[in-house]
Amino acid sequence: EPFVKVSAAGNKEFTLFINEVNAPAIVVSLKDISGNTLYKEVLLSEDNYSKMFDLEILPTGSYILEVEGDTSIKTWSVNLTSSGLTIDKDAKKEFFKPQLVIKDDVLGVCFFNAQDENLKISLYNQKNERVFSEKLDKDIVMMKQYDLSKLGSGKYTAVAETGGKTFNEVIEVK
């Protein structure tokens, strides 16, 4: 994961710096407190990224800056008042994403559960019918393998649900 720095820059401005954008894609989003996306940018370059965000036109309130990479989602709380902007560094959070990998008809699931959440794994066929589902209880590190060799060949969608977030991976069984 790249190094990310967020800092207040002016009255109602903040800067975001990301060095070595080396993931296949990094997604930068600014959301309101209800989760509505106000700004979204997908970074594909391998260069450093620097951007100043000017929130002058937004109403006062709390906003969430989100930087999503391959393995995690980092969030910062941005508070906008009539007189300026603050970034609550103590409210910075990092959510680790479940990793879904297929190799030799085995689906591997690995999840660093820093959020102390349950994890639900489901597999759907091409007709969007659920083939199986399992809920894994809270544990700091979750690792599980599923043998898919008895399934018919074709494309399937593996779904991991945790902490109110859903992650999908299309996999092919040969």
trRosetta pair geometry for C-beta under 8 A, 3 or more apart (Angstrom, degrees):
i j d omega theta_ij theta_ji phi_ij phi_ji
1 23 7.5 9 -115 -53 52 122
1 69 4.9 132 -126 82 90 163
1 70 7.2 -144 -86 45 77 87
1 71 6.0 -102 -60 52 109 106
1 72 5.9 -9 -96 34 150 112
2 18 5.1 64 115 -178 137 91
2 19 5.7 -175 -173 73 105 55
2 20 5.1 -174 -120 79 106 76
2 21 5.9 -34 -52 -92 161 41
2 22 6.3 144 -68 19 102 84
2 23 7.2 -107 -17 -12 102 97
2 26 6.9 -35 23 -86 130 149
2 69 6.8 177 19 -96 84 142
3 18 7.2 161 83 -151 52 49
3 19 4.8 7 56 39 102 107
3 20 7.4 62 21 36 85 97
4 16 7.3 -20 -165 -167 92 87
4 17 7.3 156 -155 85 45 56
4 18 5.2 -9 -104 -102 77 81
4 67 5.3 165 -124 75 157 167
4 74 5.9 162 59 73 153 157
5 16 7.6 157 84 -156 53 42
5 17 4.6 -6 58 59 98 103
5 18 8.0 -173 24 -73 64 41
6 14 6.2 22 -177 162 87 124
6 15 7.3 177 -147 87 47 51
6 16 5.5 -8 -103 -105 80 71
6 17 7.9 -169 -72 25 38 68
6 65 6.2 141 -120 89 152 155
6 76 5.1 -105 65 -22 162 171
6 87 5.7 -166 126 -161 109 159
7 14 6.5 180 93 -158 31 86
7 15 5.8 -8 60 54 80 91
7 87 6.8 -135 -130 34 27 147
8 13 7.4 108 -168 87 60 56
8 14 5.2 -55 -107 -102 42 88
8 84 7.8 47 -164 165 136 108
8 85 5.6 172 -129 98 108 94
8 86 6.3 -37 -70 -121 142 36
8 87 5.5 -163 -48 0 88 102
9 13 4.4 -62 70 111 102 102
9 14 5.5 147 2 -126 92 25
9 15 4.6 88 -58 -23 132 95
9 52 5.9 -83 62 -134 167 104
10 13 3.8 31 44 39 102 116
10 54 7.9 -10 61 -111 127 83
10 85 7.9 45 81 35 54 119
11 56 7.9 50 92 -91 106 93
11 83 7.7 -104 -163 162 94 48
11 84 5.2 -108 -166 -111 58 81
11 85 7.0 94 137 6 37 93
12 54 6.6 65 101 -165 88 62
12 55 4.9 -119 161 69 97 81
12 56 4.8 126 83 -78 138 60
12 58 8.0 -178 175 46 126 93
12 80 6.4 52 -142 -139 99 102
12 84 6.2 -146 -70 -144 63 40
12 85 4.9 116 -132 -32 45 115
13 52 5.7 6 -176 180 118 101
13 53 6.4 162 -153 83 65 52
13 54 5.0 -22 -99 -101 96 63
13 55 7.0 176 -89 14 39 77
13 56 7.9 -7 -60 -40 81 88
13 85 6.7 174 29 34 24 147
14 52 7.4 173 90 -153 30 61
14 53 5.4 -9 60 56 77 101
14 55 7.6 19 8 -10 92 115
14 65 7.7 -100 93 -57 143 151
14 78 6.4 -118 1 -126 154 124
14 85 6.1 -121 -44 128 100 140
14 87 6.0 100 -121 -54 144 125
15 50 6.7 -3 -175 -168 108 86
15 51 7.0 166 -152 86 64 39
15 52 5.0 -34 -96 -99 80 69
15 53 7.4 174 -92 14 28 74
16 28 6.7 121 132 -144 160 138
16 49 7.4 -19 116 119 94 99
16 50 7.2 172 88 -146 55 41
16 51 5.3 -6 55 58 97 87
16 53 6.8 46 -10 -16 106 111
16 65 7.0 -165 -87 -173 127 141
16 67 7.5 167 -164 -72 128 124
17 48 7.2 -7 -169 178 85 105
17 49 7.1 161 -154 89 40 61
17 50 4.9 3 -108 -105 78 84
18 21 5.7 62 119 -73 118 92
18 26 6.5 171 165 133 163 164
18 28 7.8 -133 -24 -73 142 122
18 43 7.2 142 75 64 148 176
18 48 6.8 170 89 -161 55 60
18 49 4.3 6 53 53 100 106
18 50 7.8 -162 27 -67 60 48
18 67 6.8 171 -86 -149 129 142
19 48 4.9 -20 -122 -115 58 97
20 46 7.0 -9 -158 178 59 71
20 48 6.7 -9 -37 -82 41 68
21 26 5.3 -108 -146 8 102 134
21 43 4.9 -90 -157 138 151 127
21 44 7.8 82 132 101 128 7
21 45 5.7 65 72 84 130 68
21 46 6.0 -151 77 -132 74 26
21 47 6.5 2 31 63 105 41
21 48 7.2 145 -11 -116 89 19
21 49 5.4 59 -46 -22 129 115
22 46 5.6 48 -100 -139 62 88
23 26 5.4 109 54 -59 118 82
23 69 4.8 171 -35 -158 161 88
23 70 4.5 -162 -137 -30 123 101
24 44 7.7 -18 165 -132 49 75
24 70 7.0 92 23 -81 88 107
25 42 5.4 -19 -165 -170 115 102
25 43 6.8 141 -161 69 57 54
25 44 5.8 -21 -105 -92 77 72
26 42 7.5 147 75 -161 43 51
26 43 4.3 -16 61 57 95 112
26 49 7.6 -145 76 4 139 155
26 67 6.5 -4 179 -172 106 87
26 68 6.9 161 -163 80 55 53
26 69 5.4 -15 -113 -96 87 74
27 40 6.7 -11 -173 -164 98 93
27 41 7.4 161 -155 82 53 44
27 42 5.4 -22 -102 -104 76 69
27 43 7.5 -161 -77 16 26 78
27 66 7.7 -7 109 114 90 97
27 67 7.5 162 82 -154 51 40
27 68 4.4 -6 56 55 99 107
28 39 7.8 -27 119 120 87 98
28 40 7.2 158 86 -151 55 43
28 41 4.8 -9 59 59 101 93
28 42 8.0 -170 22 -80 71 23
28 43 6.6 57 -11 -23 105 110
28 49 7.9 -158 -40 140 143 149
28 51 7.7 121 132 39 166 144
28 65 7.7 -17 -167 -171 84 87
28 66 7.3 155 -157 86 39 59
28 67 5.6 -5 -105 -106 72 74
28 68 8.0 -159 -69 23 30 72
29 37 5.5 -64 -160 -132 117 103
29 39 6.6 160 -154 88 46 62
29 40 4.8 -1 -105 -103 85 80
29 41 7.9 -176 -73 23 48 59
29 65 7.6 160 86 -158 52 43
29 66 4.4 -10 61 60 97 106
29 68 7.4 24 4 -4 108 107
30 37 7.5 103 73 -159 48 61
30 38 4.9 -55 99 65 94 102
30 39 4.2 27 35 45 107 104
30 40 7.9 -139 26 -62 62 50
30 53 6.8 140 -71 -145 148 150
30 63 6.0 7 -176 169 92 125
30 64 7.3 158 -157 82 46 50
30 65 5.7 -18 -104 -103 74 66
30 66 7.6 -177 -80 20 27 77
30 78 7.7 -29 -142 33 101 146
31 35 5.6 -11 175 -148 135 30
31 36 6.2 151 -158 72 82 37
31 37 5.4 -45 -97 -96 86 48
31 38 6.4 162 -110 6 27 86
31 63 6.6 158 80 -166 43 75
31 64 4.6 -17 62 61 97 100
31 66 6.4 26 0 -6 113 119
32 35 7.3 -44 71 22 68 19
32 36 4.9 4 36 53 107 94
32 38 6.1 94 -36 -40 84 116
32 61 7.1 18 -152 111 93 135
32 63 6.0 -53 -111 -112 42 77
32 64 7.7 23 107 17 5 85
33 61 6.3 -107 -15 160 122 114
33 62 4.9 70 -76 79 116 96
33 63 7.0 -91 -48 -89 69 34
33 64 7.2 120 -97 -21 44 98
35 64 7.9 -2 -100 34 49 138
37 40 5.3 8 177 -46 131 115
38 58 7.5 26 -163 -102 161 126
38 63 7.4 -48 20 -141 141 122
39 53 7.6 179 60 -128 166 119
41 51 8.0 109 44 -40 162 170
43 49 5.6 -45 -127 -78 147 152
45 49 7.3 138 67 -72 112 97
53 65 7.9 -165 13 -102 164 123
54 57 7.9 62 121 3 90 86
55 58 4.6 -44 -175 28 87 122
55 63 7.3 -149 -127 10 145 157
55 78 7.4 164 -50 146 161 132
55 80 5.4 -115 126 -100 139 137
55 85 6.2 110 49 -90 129 138
58 61 7.6 -103 148 43 104 97
58 63 7.2 8 155 -58 159 140
58 80 6.0 53 95 94 113 175
59 80 7.6 125 110 98 36 129
60 80 5.3 -150 -133 110 49 85
60 81 5.5 39 -139 -133 116 30
60 82 5.7 -39 -72 -53 137 65
61 79 7.8 -116 131 -146 26 60
61 80 6.0 4 48 57 47 98
62 77 6.1 -26 -162 -166 108 97
62 78 7.1 138 -162 76 55 50
62 79 5.3 -24 -103 -103 74 73
62 80 7.6 -178 -84 20 24 75
63 77 7.7 136 74 -163 45 49
63 78 4.4 -29 70 70 96 103
63 79 7.7 -178 24 -79 71 27
63 80 6.5 38 -3 -10 112 111
64 75 5.4 -16 -170 -162 104 113
64 76 7.3 148 -158 72 55 44
64 77 6.5 -31 -102 -103 66 52
64 78 7.1 -178 -86 19 14 88
65 75 6.7 150 78 -155 53 56
65 76 4.5 -8 56 55 106 98
65 78 5.5 76 -23 -27 102 121
65 87 8.0 -21 15 -128 133 112
66 73 6.2 -10 -166 -175 101 101
66 74 7.2 153 -154 81 49 49
66 75 5.1 -14 -100 -100 74 84
67 73 7.3 161 81 -157 44 52
67 74 4.8 -11 59 59 96 99
67 75 7.9 -175 22 -76 65 40
68 72 7.7 -149 -142 108 52 42
68 73 4.6 -11 -104 -109 82 85
68 74 7.9 -168 -76 24 38 62
69 72 5.9 17 53 54 99 67
69 73 7.7 -173 26 -81 62 42
69 74 7.9 29 1 -2 101 98
70 97 7.7 -137 140 51 39 135
71 96 6.4 -18 156 -149 83 79
71 97 5.8 -158 -169 43 33 97
71 99 6.9 -15 -120 -71 86 109
72 94 5.3 2 178 -175 135 95
72 95 6.2 152 -161 78 76 47
72 96 5.0 -40 -100 -104 92 52
72 97 6.1 -156 -88 -4 30 86
73 94 7.3 158 80 -156 45 50
73 95 4.5 -11 58 59 96 103
73 97 6.6 90 -17 -53 90 100
73 165 7.8 -170 13 -118 152 164
74 92 7.0 -4 -174 -173 94 95
74 93 7.2 168 -153 87 49 50
74 94 5.0 -15 -102 -103 76 79
74 95 7.8 -167 -75 22 31 68
75 92 7.0 169 87 -152 52 50
75 93 4.9 -4 55 56 99 94
75 94 7.8 -177 19 -79 68 36
75 95 7.4 31 -5 -5 108 104
76 87 5.7 -2 166 -163 125 106
76 88 7.3 163 -176 61 75 66
76 89 7.7 -17 -138 -105 105 43
76 91 7.1 100 -157 91 48 88
76 92 5.2 -12 -100 -103 75 81
77 87 7.1 142 82 -158 57 54
77 88 4.3 -10 73 44 113 114
77 91 4.0 -7 8 99 127 141
77 92 7.7 -123 8 -66 78 45
78 85 6.6 -9 -175 -169 92 106
78 86 7.7 165 -156 85 49 42
78 87 5.6 -21 -104 -102 68 76
78 88 8.0 -146 -75 12 23 79
79 85 7.0 155 83 -156 52 55
79 86 4.9 -11 60 61 103 89
79 87 7.6 180 20 -85 76 26
79 88 6.4 63 -12 -29 114 103
80 84 7.9 -136 -147 119 53 31
80 85 5.3 -15 -105 -104 67 84
81 84 5.9 8 58 53 97 55
81 85 7.4 -172 24 -78 71 35
81 86 7.6 27 -3 1 108 98
88 91 3.9 35 109 16 119 116
88 92 7.7 -168 105 -35 69 65
89 92 5.8 -16 -167 -19 46 114
94 114 7.1 15 90 77 87 154
95 114 7.6 -155 -126 64 38 108
95 115 6.2 20 -126 -52 83 130
95 163 6.4 -157 -145 100 126 161
95 165 7.1 105 152 0 148 155
96 111 7.1 138 112 -167 107 63
96 112 4.4 -31 116 72 165 98
96 113 7.4 -116 65 -77 117 22
96 114 5.7 100 4 11 114 108
96 115 7.8 -157 33 -12 80 97
97 165 8.0 -91 -114 119 81 140
97 167 5.8 121 -166 -88 104 153
98 109 6.2 -10 -179 -164 113 93
98 110 7.2 155 -163 79 64 41
98 111 4.1 -25 -110 -91 82 109
98 119 6.3 122 -84 -144 138 129
98 142 7.8 -32 -119 75 103 119
98 160 3.9 -111 71 148 148 160
98 162 6.4 117 -34 11 119 132
98 167 5.7 180 53 53 96 144
99 108 7.8 -13 111 112 92 92
99 109 7.2 151 79 -155 58 42
99 110 4.6 -12 57 61 109 93
99 111 7.0 -172 19 -72 68 56
100 107 6.8 -17 -165 -170 87 98
100 108 7.5 154 -156 81 38 56
100 109 5.9 -6 -103 -103 67 74
100 158 4.8 172 -169 103 145 137
100 160 6.1 -161 -55 -24 118 124
100 167 7.1 172 -8 121 121 112
100 169 4.1 -166 88 16 132 150
100 171 7.6 -110 145 -52 112 123
101 107 7.5 148 79 -159 42 50
101 108 4.6 -17 65 61 94 104
101 110 7.6 8 8 8 111 105
102 105 7.6 8 -172 -103 97 16
102 106 7.1 156 -152 77 56 43
102 107 5.4 -25 -97 -99 79 65
102 108 7.5 -178 -83 17 27 76
102 148 7.5 -26 -136 22 108 147
102 158 7.8 177 -56 -18 107 142
102 169 7.8 177 -20 132 103 125
102 171 4.3 123 -39 -145 150 124
102 172 7.4 157 104 46 159 52
102 173 7.9 -115 -162 -77 141 66
103 106 5.8 -25 70 59 67 92
103 108 6.9 3 21 -5 100 117
105 147 7.0 33 129 -166 93 60
105 148 4.8 -138 -175 72 75 86
105 149 4.3 81 138 -76 145 74
105 151 8.0 -176 -156 41 104 97
105 173 5.8 69 -120 -141 86 88
105 174 7.1 -109 -68 44 99 74
106 145 5.4 -5 180 -171 111 109
106 146 6.9 153 -162 74 59 45
106 147 5.9 -27 -107 -103 79 52
106 148 6.6 -177 -93 15 24 88
106 149 7.9 -8 -63 -35 66 93
107 123 7.3 -158 -17 -87 170 128
107 145 6.9 152 79 -158 51 54
107 146 4.3 -10 57 56 103 103
107 148 5.7 78 -19 -35 98 122
107 158 5.9 165 -150 -96 139 145
107 171 6.6 -33 -100 -112 105 179
108 143 7.6 -16 -170 -163 90 82
108 144 7.6 160 -154 85 48 46
108 145 5.3 -19 -101 -104 68 82
109 119 7.7 157 159 143 133 140
109 121 5.8 -70 -83 -98 163 142
109 142 6.9 -31 123 123 101 100
109 143 7.0 164 89 -149 64 37
109 144 4.7 -5 56 58 109 89
109 145 7.5 -170 20 -79 73 35
109 146 7.5 45 -11 -8 107 102
109 160 6.7 151 -139 -92 118 127
110 141 7.9 -17 -164 -172 78 86
110 142 7.2 160 -153 89 33 64
110 143 5.2 8 -108 -107 75 81
111 119 5.5 137 57 -91 170 158
111 136 8.0 139 43 82 138 146
111 141 7.4 159 83 -158 54 44
111 142 4.3 -3 57 56 102 106
111 143 7.8 -170 25 -68 64 47
111 160 7.3 179 -78 -170 131 143
111 162 7.1 123 -160 -20 147 165
112 140 7.4 -8 -159 161 61 66
112 141 5.9 -16 -109 -107 60 75
113 116 6.3 100 146 -81 101 27
113 117 6.3 -144 -156 44 104 68
113 119 7.1 -109 -92 -40 122 117
113 138 6.6 178 149 -154 151 66
113 139 6.2 104 36 81 145 47
113 140 5.6 -152 62 -148 93 24
113 141 6.8 -158 16 -75 89 23
113 142 5.9 65 -32 -10 121 104
113 162 7.6 -109 -119 -171 95 149
114 140 7.6 46 -82 -151 43 77
115 162 7.3 132 68 150 133 109
115 163 5.0 4 125 -84 161 135
116 138 5.5 31 -171 -155 65 128
116 140 7.9 -20 -90 -90 71 63
117 138 6.6 179 97 -103 10 94
117 162 4.7 122 108 -174 130 94
117 163 4.5 -114 -56 -59 169 81
118 135 5.9 3 171 -175 125 100
118 136 6.6 160 -169 79 72 55
118 137 6.2 -44 -118 -129 92 33
118 138 5.7 -68 -75 -55 59 73
118 162 6.7 -156 90 -120 46 85
119 135 7.4 153 83 -159 44 53
119 136 4.5 -12 66 57 95 108
119 142 5.6 -170 24 74 148 172
119 160 6.3 -18 -169 -164 100 96
119 161 7.3 148 -159 74 50 49
119 162 4.6 -21 -104 -76 70 122
120 133 6.7 3 -179 -173 98 98
120 134 7.3 174 -152 89 57 39
120 135 4.9 -24 -101 -103 81 73
120 136 7.4 -169 -81 18 30 72
120 159 7.9 -11 109 113 88 91
120 160 7.2 151 78 -156 52 45
120 161 4.4 -13 58 57 104 101
120 162 7.1 173 19 -64 68 67
121 133 7.0 171 90 -150 51 51
121 134 5.3 -7 58 59 95 86
121 135 8.0 178 21 -86 66 27
121 136 6.8 44 -7 -15 105 109
121 144 7.1 -139 -9 79 160 140
121 146 7.6 -168 136 -39 142 140
121 158 7.1 -19 -165 -170 90 93
121 159 7.3 149 -157 81 42 56
121 160 5.7 -12 -102 -102 70 73
122 130 5.8 -53 -170 -137 114 107
122 132 7.1 -170 -145 97 53 48
122 133 4.2 -5 -104 -105 87 90
122 134 7.9 173 -76 20 51 54
122 158 7.5 156 84 -158 48 47
122 159 4.5 -13 62 60 95 106
122 161 7.5 23 4 -4 107 109
123 130 7.2 107 74 -160 49 62
123 131 4.5 -47 98 56 99 111
123 132 5.3 22 38 49 105 79
123 133 7.6 -156 20 -71 62 54
123 146 7.4 -163 -42 127 140 160
123 148 7.8 -170 -147 -107 161 113
123 156 5.5 7 -174 169 96 130
123 157 7.2 158 -155 80 50 47
123 158 5.5 -19 -103 -102 78 66
123 159 7.4 -173 -79 19 30 78
124 128 5.5 -1 176 -144 129 42
124 129 6.5 149 -154 68 77 31
124 130 5.6 -46 -96 -95 77 49
124 131 6.5 174 -107 -2 19 87
124 156 6.4 156 77 -166 45 76
124 157 4.6 -12 58 57 101 97
124 159 6.7 40 -7 -12 107 117
125 128 7.3 -84 71 -16 60 13
125 129 5.2 -7 40 55 105 87
125 131 5.6 102 -40 -54 91 109
125 154 6.9 39 -157 98 89 134
125 156 5.8 -43 -106 -110 43 85
126 154 5.6 -85 -28 162 121 130
126 155 5.7 82 -82 68 99 85
126 156 7.4 -83 -46 -86 63 47
128 157 7.9 3 -110 29 64 131
130 133 5.8 -11 -179 -38 129 110
131 151 6.7 16 -163 -113 152 124
131 156 6.9 -36 1 -138 144 128
132 146 7.7 179 78 -152 140 140
134 144 7.9 -147 94 162 140 162
136 139 7.3 -71 154 18 103 108
136 142 5.3 95 138 -149 147 138
136 144 6.4 -134 -88 -32 140 145
139 142 5.3 122 66 -74 107 81
147 150 7.0 56 123 1 98 95
148 151 4.9 -35 -176 17 78 122
148 156 7.5 -144 -149 28 139 155
148 171 7.8 -152 -63 120 177 135
148 173 5.1 -122 138 -105 123 127
149 173 7.8 -175 -100 -160 30 115
151 154 7.9 -104 142 43 105 90
151 156 7.1 -5 155 -53 157 144
151 173 5.2 21 87 123 115 173
152 173 7.3 110 98 93 36 127
153 172 8.0 22 -171 176 77 79
153 173 5.5 -146 -127 104 46 80
153 174 5.5 19 -129 -156 112 24
154 172 7.3 -119 134 -145 22 69
154 173 6.3 3 49 54 49 91
155 170 5.9 -2 -172 -175 110 101
155 171 7.2 155 -154 82 61 38
155 172 5.3 -34 -97 -98 68 75
155 173 7.9 175 -90 18 20 71
156 170 7.4 158 83 -155 38 55
156 171 5.3 -23 66 66 88 89
156 172 7.6 159 20 -95 73 26
156 173 6.2 34 -3 -10 118 108
157 168 5.7 -18 -172 -161 106 106
157 169 7.2 150 -158 75 58 39
157 170 5.5 -32 -100 -99 73 63
157 171 7.5 151 -103 19 22 76
158 168 7.1 145 78 -157 53 51
158 169 4.7 -15 60 62 103 94
158 170 7.9 -176 19 -87 74 15
158 171 5.6 39 -13 -4 110 123
159 166 6.3 -17 -166 -167 100 100
159 167 7.2 149 -156 78 51 49
159 168 5.4 -16 -101 -101 74 74
160 166 7.4 154 81 -156 48 50
160 167 4.6 -13 60 61 97 101
160 169 8.0 28 -2 1 101 103
161 165 7.3 177 -149 88 54 44
161 166 5.1 -14 -102 -103 83 77
161 167 7.7 -173 -75 23 39 68
162 165 6.3 -19 72 58 60 85
